[in-house]
């Protein structure tokens, strides 16, 4: 499973390498999203507001074990940006980041795993009654993947 995480991190880094987004601690320069396994780094005394953004986090959150047949692994990729613009700019930025990561379906091989398609994504809140809401100036999305061993 850890090998899959490394393959995913490398592929997502490649897919997002040309993107640049607002980074509050360095407002003069836009930066590429940091691609991290499982979660963002722990906040310590050196943490400042906005330093976690932009990000793409990758987590294996489910799967199964079977003695006879390989079981699928479920993965969620979380995307987040902070904008220094209005809601239209924030929406455009999170949609661009989501679309870039979504291009992962163009090559579904992650030896010895294969990505099942289609893949599902959500943008903004998934809470019932607030679907799609974004906590401006922060914008998030989630992409859900499933892999099988071949």
Number of C-alpha atoms within 10 A of each C-alpha: 9 9 12 17 18 14 15 20 18 12 18 23 18 14 17 21 15 11 14 15 22 22 23 19 13 11 11 9 11 14 17 17 26 18 25 20 17 17 13 15 10 8 10 7 6 6 11 11 9 16 15 21 24 27 22 29 20 24 17 18 10 11 15 9 10 7 6 6 9 13 14 19 20 17 21 19 24 24 26 22 25 25 23 15 12 10 16 9 14 22 21 12 22 24 17 14 24 24 15 17 22 19 14 18 14 7 10 14 15 19 12 11 19 16 21 14 11 10 13 12 16 15 20 20 17 13 9 7 8 10 12 16 14 17 12 16 15 19 26 28 22 22 19 16 22 20 21 16 14 11
